[in-house]
Amino acid sequence: MLEKITDLIKGIRELIKNTKNIDIDELAKNAREKVVSIQESPAEHMTDLIEKIFLAYRMFQEWYKGNYPLPKRSVLALAFLLAYFINPADLLPDSIPGIGYLDDALVLGLVLIFIEKDLREFEERGTLKEITRG
């Protein structure tokens, strides 16, 4: 278990180091397009987001059980997301009314964008079973 955690930390460091190659202009263009799309149909986007969250959870769960291979970068991104969510000392403490969860939402959104290709492949392979929320 400790070895897995150590590997995850090393991978997260590598992931952070590799973010220097991101095309900021392309990212900004995509963000603008997404905001316009959300303004036009907010309910549809909330449903889509919730479905992606459950899909990412299921994909990570299947990887953890050894039932689904995932690229190391996606495992690290999802592990980072989980670690960030459970950490009470994140950028904006969750206890701040109104804005406490903004950083969590940002990290969630970035991770979902980062693993989007893997989510699509997971869904297309038919690995997704009915997700129960209870």
Summary of the structure (lengths in Angstrom):
residues: 134
radius of gyration: 15.9
end to end distance: 27.5
largest distance: 46.7
contacts: 303
relative contact order: 0.12
helix: 72%
strand: 0%
